[in-house]
Amino acid sequence: MPQDQPLDPSFDKAILEKLQQLQEKYAAMGQDLSSYLDGLLYADYRTYWDLIHLDTLLSLQRPQTPFHDEVVFIVYHQITELYFKLTLHEYDLMAQTAREQGGTVSDAFLLERVRRVNRYFEALTTSFDIMVDGMDPKEFMKFRMSLLPASGFQSAQYRKIEICSTSLDRIVHHNMREDFAGSPMADIPKLMDHLYWREGAVELKSGQKTLTLKQFEEKYDEDLQRLARKMYPSNVRSLAAALPDGPSEELKDAMRWLDINVNVNWPLAHYKSAVKYLHKDPVDLAATGGTNWQKYLPPRFQKRIFFPECWSEQEREEWGKGWVMKEVLGGKQ
């Protein structure tokens, strides 16, 4: 249609109304709507492969060996990190909303965030058979040696999820939790030095930090400490405690499931996999400079509990035992 002719009166009124709204929007910002419409007119149509950067995504699997199952190992860990990213995406919104609303959020808002995180972890846990049953053990032991000292232990996103979920005193070494309970923000550096996982990557024989841990600390320690300060008033536990009437029963139930998903089901899925692929006597592990993952992964030893106020004393005492007996040890004491 020539530009000097008026629009057809039969032109869709809804479109005209949207154009009017767009003109008002861009005028308020001192922008020319016509220029933006030109951009829309000349832009190409979106495609699925461009939207999710499919070619780039599929180029990120770069095995170090010729073994077929190394690709399975790499892809599943990448999937895991994407679910972790979705989790932190929810926690970012949680912290942002709390800042905008004077440090508080509603019960319904917090419930939705926790439920979403639970769905992400449930998907991860139920899909872990891809790792447990989906690789040839002999192949795994061969290609795994080419990946040293890299380890899933070095997942910074998982550590960030822990920091965003609860107060730091809940994720220090279990022998120190009571001493650090209710610590002020000023004590964050001290608590960070005693987070439970720092003892999960020391050599059995020497007690010294492994290269795996040294690499991780050098790359991420400052970032994790900044996050700990940011989330001090905005982690799930703090925000739930700040609710005027306390958390609803629905929220408490969701928080309990978050504890189970992150601190029981997920680490024990790893434990089950490690039992199949890496089972060695601690003496052998010490001789090779290894770490005793048998003491690090099972929840019954670490007893990581984000929300102890949501559990009875007996439940806290028996944390994780039932799952280990049933799923990993086949009911054998």
Buried (B, 14 or more C-beta within 10 A) or exposed (E): EEEEEEEEEEEEEEEEEEBEEEBEEBEEEEEEBEEEBEEEEEEEEEEEEEEEEEEEEEEEEEBEBEBEBBEBBBBBBEBBBEBBEEBBBBBBBBBEBBEEEEEBBEBEBBBBBBBBBBBBBBEBBEBBEBBBEEBBEEBBEBBBEEBEBBBEBBBBBBBBBBBBBBBBBBBBBBEBBEEBEEBEEEEBEEBBEBBBBBBBBBBBBEEEBBBBBEBBBEEBEEEBBEBBEBBBBBBBBBBBEBBEEEBBEEBBBBBBBBBBBBBBBBBBBBBBBBBBBBEBEBEEBBEEBBBBBBEBBBBBBBBBBBBBEBBEEEEEEEBBEEBBBEBBEEEEE
